[in-house]
Amino acid sequence: MKRIGLFPKVVIAIAAGIGLGMIAPDWLCRSFATFSSVFSSFLGFVIPLLIVGFVAPAIADIGRRAGAMLLATVLIAYAFTFGSGMLAYFTSATIFPALVEGSVAAGAATDAAGASARPFFTIAVEPLMTVMSALVLAFVLGFSCAVLPDTTSTLKKLLADFRNVIQLVITKAIVPLLPVYILCIFLDMTAAGTVAPVLLTFIKIIAVIFALHVGVLVLQYCVAALFSGYNPLKSLWKMMPAYATALGTQSSAATIPLTLERTMATGVSADTAGFVIPLCATIHMSGSTLKIVSCAVALMIVQGMHFDATMFAGFVAMLGITIVAAPGVPGGAIMASLGLLSSMLGFSEADNAMMIALYIAMDSFGTACNITGDGAIAQIVDRIFARKTAAA
């Protein structure tokens, strides 16, 4: 029997939550609120561990492969990710207020329609550390493993084993329960009368986010053309099979063989493509960052929350590091970013649940944008080091 994917489960959960929210008695609303509270507490506990478990081994692995080409690839990938995030911010901050104006008014009108259901009980599971502490610890451990001699093999193995533990928690506990958690949130929002304006908002902005993905890819290949001299539109067209495959697989890793072949078809050498494409599958997150930033801006506009360019510049800068080597599961990037959404943007439990649902709904588009942009990075790296080789 064919298993149902995460996206269909999330769609079913949203529909079920809205339907139940219209008819559920108080005791049922409170039951779901209790599950939501417990799951949210557990999720908050896991997030710092997730950051340490995935970022530290990723830094250690990159450090062991030190070299000029590696450094150039990492810096270009990060620049592309940061640039995409800021482009998404400025576009969203300019366009979204007009698009969601009616939804904001509707949201204000429904604020007094109801209150969130109170859970029967709560379980406080305090995180072992803050998100920022987890990032600092991940850097300390990762760089230590990268620069110290092989006598640190025990620590490296410990980090690898810890990453496997966190991945097991994500795939066996958190991801299977996410649809139930989303159902709880949408049930509560429906009962309180606040779900309609939020859904209307994101129906409007999905088209804008998709257009942003296309614009980012065109821009990235135009930047690559400045180095390579290749026609950016022709290069982008040659990458379309990889883009289409990523839409279906929702996995950068699964698309690597085709991405590699298509990148070489654009004129990149086999050696450069073989190095850059697998590396960028974990460190280049332009599409994922674009989605997270766009959805965050839209949600903050609907909620009437304050935001500015400085706030989002810091958020995007940290996001580009936090989601490096995100778990190889659908929605891994948004799971890794929840701590930053709460600590840097002030998102609530319900806001984070909405972000999870929206991200997963568009997960394939972000993945496709990530892997297609990898080809542009490979063109830049190939031309830089081809010139150095020729000069030598």
DOTOR-462734 format. One line per 4 residues: their letters; for each residue z negated, x negated, y of C-alpha. Coordinates in nm, 2 decimals. Example, Ala and Ser with C-alpha at 12.3 -4.5 7.8 and 13.67 -1.06 7.14 Angstrom:
2
as> -0.78 -1.23 -0.45; -0.71 -1.37 -0.11
This chain:
392
mkri> 0.00 0.00 0.00; 0.10 -0.13 0.34; -0.20 -0.20 0.56; -0.23 -0.05 0.91
glfp> -0.21 -0.31 1.18; -0.47 -0.35 1.46; -0.25 -0.19 1.73; -0.20 0.14 1.54
kvvi> -0.57 0.14 1.47; -0.65 0.10 1.84; -0.41 0.38 1.93; -0.57 0.61 1.68
aiaa> -0.92 0.51 1.80; -0.83 0.59 2.16; -0.68 0.93 2.06; -0.98 1.01 1.84
gigl> -1.23 0.91 2.11; -1.06 1.13 2.37; -1.04 1.42 2.13; -1.40 1.39 2.02
gmia> -1.52 1.34 2.37; -1.40 1.68 2.46; -1.59 1.86 2.19; -1.87 1.63 2.06
pdwl> -2.23 1.76 2.10; -2.49 1.55 2.27; -2.64 1.41 1.94; -2.29 1.28 1.83
crsf> -2.22 1.12 2.17; -2.56 0.95 2.15; -2.49 0.83 1.79; -2.17 0.66 1.90
atfs> -2.34 0.52 2.21; -2.60 0.36 1.98; -2.33 0.19 1.77; -2.15 0.08 2.09
svfs> -2.48 -0.07 2.23; -2.55 -0.26 1.91; -2.20 -0.39 1.87; -2.18 -0.49 2.23
sflg> -2.50 -0.69 2.20; -2.37 -0.86 1.89; -2.04 -0.94 2.06; -2.22 -1.09 2.36
fvip> -2.41 -1.31 2.11; -2.09 -1.43 1.94; -1.88 -1.51 2.25; -2.05 -1.84 2.35
lliv> -2.05 -1.95 1.99; -1.68 -1.86 1.98; -1.61 -2.08 2.28; -1.79 -2.38 2.12
gfva> -1.64 -2.32 1.78; -1.28 -2.32 1.90; -1.27 -2.52 2.22; -1.47 -2.82 2.09
paia> -1.26 -2.89 1.78; -0.94 -2.83 1.98; -1.04 -3.10 2.24; -1.14 -3.34 1.96
digr> -0.81 -3.29 1.79; -0.61 -3.34 2.11; -0.81 -3.65 2.19; -0.74 -3.82 1.86
raga> -0.37 -3.78 1.93; -0.39 -3.94 2.27; -0.08 -4.07 2.43; 0.14 -4.03 2.74
mlla> 0.35 -3.76 2.59; 0.04 -3.56 2.48; -0.11 -3.59 2.83; 0.21 -3.48 2.99
tvli> 0.25 -3.18 2.76; -0.11 -3.07 2.81; -0.09 -3.09 3.19; 0.24 -2.91 3.20
ayaf> 0.12 -2.63 2.97; -0.19 -2.59 3.18; 0.01 -2.58 3.50; 0.24 -2.32 3.36
tfgs> -0.06 -2.11 3.24; -0.24 -2.14 3.58; 0.07 -2.07 3.77; 0.14 -1.76 3.56
gmla> -0.21 -1.63 3.62; -0.20 -1.67 3.99; 0.15 -1.52 4.01; 0.01 -1.22 3.82
yfts> -0.28 -1.20 4.06; -0.08 -1.20 4.38; 0.18 -0.96 4.24; -0.09 -0.73 4.11
atif> -0.29 -0.74 4.43; 0.02 -0.65 4.63; 0.18 -0.38 4.41; -0.11 -0.22 4.22
palv> -0.30 -0.06 4.51; -0.01 0.17 4.59; 0.05 0.25 4.22; -0.31 0.34 4.14
egsv> -0.41 0.50 4.47; -0.41 0.85 4.32; -0.60 0.73 4.02; -0.87 0.58 4.24
aaga> -0.91 0.91 4.42; -0.93 1.10 4.09; -1.18 0.85 3.96; -1.40 0.91 4.27
atda> -1.38 1.28 4.22; -1.49 1.26 3.86; -1.78 1.01 3.92; -2.02 1.30 3.92
agas> -1.86 1.49 3.63; -2.10 1.34 3.38; -2.32 1.05 3.28; -2.29 0.81 2.99
arpf> -2.47 0.91 2.68; -2.80 0.73 2.61; -2.82 0.55 2.28; -3.10 0.65 2.04
ftia> -3.22 0.29 2.04; -3.10 -0.06 2.15; -3.12 -0.40 1.98; -3.14 -0.69 2.22
vepl> -2.96 -0.99 2.07; -2.97 -1.25 2.34; -2.69 -1.52 2.35; -2.81 -1.87 2.27
mtvm> -2.64 -1.99 2.59; -2.44 -1.87 2.88; -2.06 -1.88 2.88; -2.06 -2.18 3.12
salv> -2.31 -2.36 2.91; -2.09 -2.30 2.61; -1.79 -2.45 2.79; -1.98 -2.75 2.89
lafv> -2.12 -2.81 2.54; -1.77 -2.76 2.40; -1.64 -3.03 2.63; -1.92 -3.27 2.55
lgfs> -1.88 -3.24 2.18; -1.50 -3.24 2.19; -1.47 -3.54 2.40; -1.74 -3.72 2.21
cavl> -1.55 -3.67 1.89; -1.23 -3.78 2.06; -1.35 -4.12 2.20; -1.62 -4.23 1.95
pdtt> -1.52 -4.43 1.64; -1.47 -4.27 1.30; -1.84 -4.30 1.23; -1.86 -3.95 1.39
stlk> -1.67 -3.80 1.10; -1.98 -3.60 1.01; -1.99 -3.43 1.35; -1.61 -3.36 1.33
klla> -1.65 -3.20 0.99; -1.95 -3.00 1.13; -1.74 -2.87 1.42; -1.45 -2.78 1.18
dfrn> -1.69 -2.60 0.95; -1.85 -2.41 1.24; -1.50 -2.31 1.36; -1.44 -2.16 1.01
viql> -1.76 -1.97 1.03; -1.68 -1.82 1.37; -1.33 -1.74 1.25; -1.48 -1.56 0.95
vitk> -1.71 -1.36 1.18; -1.41 -1.26 1.40; -1.18 -1.16 1.12; -1.43 -1.00 0.88
aivp> -1.67 -0.83 1.13; -1.56 -0.81 1.49; -1.19 -0.72 1.45; -1.24 -0.46 1.18
llpv> -1.51 -0.29 1.39; -1.31 -0.31 1.72; -1.13 0.02 1.67; -1.47 0.20 1.62
yilc> -1.61 0.03 1.93; -1.31 0.14 2.13; -1.34 0.49 1.99; -1.71 0.50 2.11
ifld> -1.61 0.38 2.46; -1.33 0.63 2.50; -1.55 0.91 2.37; -1.82 0.83 2.62
mtaa> -1.56 0.80 2.91; -1.41 1.14 2.81; -1.74 1.31 2.79; -1.83 1.17 3.13
gtva> -1.50 1.27 3.28; -1.37 0.93 3.38; -1.10 0.85 3.12; -0.81 1.03 3.28
pvll> -0.77 0.82 3.60; -0.81 0.49 3.40; -0.54 0.59 3.15; -0.30 0.71 3.42
tfik> -0.34 0.38 3.60; -0.24 0.17 3.31; 0.05 0.38 3.21; 0.19 0.30 3.56
iiav> 0.13 -0.07 3.55; 0.26 -0.15 3.20; 0.62 -0.16 3.33; 0.51 -0.40 3.61
ifal> 0.34 -0.63 3.36; 0.65 -0.64 3.14; 0.87 -0.72 3.44; 0.62 -1.00 3.53
hvgv> 0.66 -1.15 3.18; 1.04 -1.16 3.23; 1.00 -1.31 3.58; 0.76 -1.58 3.46
lvlq> 1.00 -1.69 3.19; 1.30 -1.71 3.43; 1.08 -1.91 3.67; 0.96 -2.15 3.40
ycva> 1.32 -2.22 3.28; 1.43 -2.27 3.64; 1.15 -2.53 3.68; 1.26 -2.69 3.36
alfs> 1.62 -2.70 3.49; 1.51 -2.92 3.78; 1.42 -3.18 3.52; 1.68 -3.12 3.24
gynp> 1.98 -3.00 3.44; 2.04 -2.73 3.18; 2.14 -2.38 3.28; 1.81 -2.18 3.28
lksl> 1.96 -1.85 3.19; 2.16 -2.00 2.90; 1.85 -2.18 2.77; 1.65 -1.86 2.79
wkmm> 1.92 -1.66 2.61; 1.92 -1.92 2.33; 1.54 -1.86 2.29; 1.57 -1.49 2.25
paya> 1.56 -1.49 1.87; 1.22 -1.66 1.89; 1.11 -1.41 2.15; 1.22 -1.12 1.93
talg> 1.04 -1.27 1.63; 0.72 -1.31 1.82; 0.73 -0.95 1.92; 0.72 -0.85 1.56
tqss> 0.48 -1.11 1.42; 0.24 -1.12 1.72; 0.17 -1.48 1.61; 0.27 -1.80 1.78
aati> 0.19 -2.00 1.47; 0.42 -1.78 1.25; 0.70 -1.82 1.49; 0.68 -2.20 1.52
pltl> 0.97 -2.28 1.28; 1.22 -2.05 1.46; 1.08 -2.16 1.81; 1.14 -2.52 1.70
ertm> 1.50 -2.45 1.59; 1.58 -2.26 1.90; 1.43 -2.52 2.13; 1.65 -2.79 1.97
atgv> 1.95 -2.55 2.03; 1.88 -2.57 2.40; 1.93 -2.95 2.39; 1.58 -3.08 2.33
sadt> 1.56 -3.38 2.09; 1.42 -3.31 1.74; 1.13 -3.56 1.80; 1.02 -3.41 2.12
agfv> 1.05 -3.05 1.99; 0.86 -3.14 1.68; 0.57 -3.27 1.89; 0.56 -3.02 2.18
iplc> 0.62 -2.68 2.00; 0.33 -2.69 1.75; 0.10 -2.83 2.02; 0.20 -2.56 2.28
atih> 0.14 -2.29 2.02; -0.23 -2.34 2.08; -0.25 -2.47 2.44; 0.02 -2.28 2.64
msgs> -0.10 -1.93 2.72; 0.11 -1.81 3.02; 0.18 -1.46 2.87; -0.18 -1.41 2.76
tlki> -0.32 -1.51 3.10; -0.07 -1.30 3.29; -0.18 -0.99 3.09; -0.55 -1.05 3.13
vsca> -0.52 -1.11 3.50; -0.30 -0.81 3.57; -0.52 -0.57 3.37; -0.83 -0.71 3.53
valm> -0.70 -0.66 3.89; -0.59 -0.31 3.81; -0.92 -0.22 3.66; -1.11 -0.37 3.95
ivqg> -0.89 -0.16 4.19; -0.97 0.16 4.00; -1.34 0.08 3.99; -1.35 -0.01 4.36
mhfd> -1.48 -0.36 4.28; -1.44 -0.65 4.53; -1.20 -0.93 4.44; -1.01 -1.20 4.62
atmf> -0.78 -1.50 4.56; -1.06 -1.75 4.55; -1.24 -1.55 4.28; -0.93 -1.52 4.06
agfv> -0.83 -1.89 4.12; -1.16 -1.99 3.96; -1.13 -1.73 3.69; -0.77 -1.83 3.60
amlg> -0.87 -2.20 3.60; -1.15 -2.14 3.35; -0.94 -1.89 3.15; -0.67 -2.15 3.09
itiv> -0.93 -2.37 2.92; -1.14 -2.10 2.74; -0.85 -1.95 2.55; -0.71 -2.28 2.42
aapg> -0.70 -2.26 2.04; -0.81 -1.90 2.05; -0.87 -1.75 1.70; -0.55 -1.70 1.51
vpgg> -0.60 -1.32 1.50; -0.44 -1.05 1.71; -0.62 -1.03 2.04; -0.79 -1.36 2.00
aima> -0.73 -1.46 2.37; -0.90 -1.15 2.51; -1.20 -1.20 2.27; -1.25 -1.55 2.40
slgl> -1.22 -1.43 2.77; -1.48 -1.15 2.75; -1.76 -1.39 2.87; -1.56 -1.49 3.17
lssm> -1.47 -1.13 3.26; -1.84 -1.05 3.26; -1.98 -1.36 3.42; -1.71 -1.43 3.68
lgfs> -1.56 -1.09 3.76; -1.87 -0.87 3.69; -1.72 -0.65 3.42; -1.93 -0.41 3.23
eadn> -1.94 -0.32 2.86; -1.70 -0.03 2.92; -1.47 -0.25 3.13; -1.45 -0.51 2.86
ammi> -1.37 -0.25 2.60; -1.09 -0.12 2.81; -0.96 -0.47 2.85; -0.96 -0.52 2.47
alyi> -0.77 -0.20 2.42; -0.51 -0.28 2.69; -0.46 -0.63 2.58; -0.41 -0.54 2.21
amds> -0.16 -0.26 2.32; 0.05 -0.53 2.48; -0.04 -0.82 2.25; 0.31 -0.89 2.12
fgta> 0.46 -0.92 2.47; 0.21 -1.19 2.57; 0.27 -1.38 2.25; 0.65 -1.37 2.30
cnit> 0.61 -1.50 2.65; 0.39 -1.78 2.54; 0.62 -1.91 2.27; 0.94 -1.87 2.47
gdga> 0.79 -2.07 2.76; 0.71 -2.35 2.51; 1.08 -2.42 2.51; 1.08 -2.48 2.88
iaqi> 0.79 -2.72 2.85; 0.97 -2.91 2.58; 1.28 -2.95 2.80; 1.06 -3.11 3.08
vdri> 0.88 -3.34 2.84; 1.20 -3.44 2.67; 1.38 -3.53 2.99; 1.07 -3.72 3.13
fark> 1.04 -3.94 2.82; 1.41 -3.97 2.76; 1.43 -4.13 3.10; 1.14 -4.36 3.03
taaa> 1.30 -4.47 2.70; 1.63 -4.53 2.87; 1.47 -4.74 3.15; 1.29 -4.95 2.89
